[in-house]
């Protein structure tokens, strides 16, 4: 499993970086789309010099995103 980072938006135009672990970018993309995210860009390579702890501290996980009170999924 690898940690991936995506720039996403929700139905209200809220943008954020979301991290998750998956076997491939395509699998991570599917996870995000399944919870109603519009994926703007794969930003994993932009964080090559970051360790996993730094990413998890600065960005939110999929679970944190879907439980955020302001998150509105695309239908």
N, C-alpha and C positions, 0 to 999 in steps of 0.2 A: 504494500500500500504506500502511496505517495501523498503528500499534502499538496493540495492545489488551492489557488486563490483566483476568485472571479470578481470582476466588477459587475454588479447587478443593479436592476431597478425594479421597483414594485409598481403596482397599478396607479399609485399616486405620484409617481415620478421621484420617489425616494431612492437615492443611489447610495450604495455602500459596497465595501469589500467583504466577501464571505469566503471563509476557508472550509475545507473538508478533505477527508481522506478517501481515496478511491484507487482502483487498479489502473485507471486511465482517465484522461481528460474527458473523453466521451462519457464515461460512467458518471463522473462528477457533474457534467453538464446535464445529464438525465436526472440526477438527484435534484438539482436546482430547478429544472423545469417542472418536475413532479410536484414541487411545493409552490409553484406559481411565480417563479422568478423569470424575468427577462434577462438573459445573460448578455452583457454588453461586450465583455472582453476577457480573455484568459490573461491574467496578470502574474501567473506563476513565475515565469522567467524573469520578470522585473524584480523578483525577491530572492534571487539565487544566493545573495550574500547574507540573507537572514536565516536564523535557525528557527526550528519549529516553535520553540517557546516564544520567540519574539513575535511571530506571526499570530499565534493564538492569543497573545496578550493585546496586540494592537487591532486585530480584526475580529469579527464575530463568526461563530459557527452557524451552520444551517439551523440547528435547534434554537439557538439564541435569536436568530432572525425570525423564525416562524412564531416564536413566543413573544416577540416585541409588540407592544400595544399599538404602535403606529404602522406595522407592516400590513399591507393590503395585497393579497395575491392576485396575479392576472388570472382571469378565468378562461 
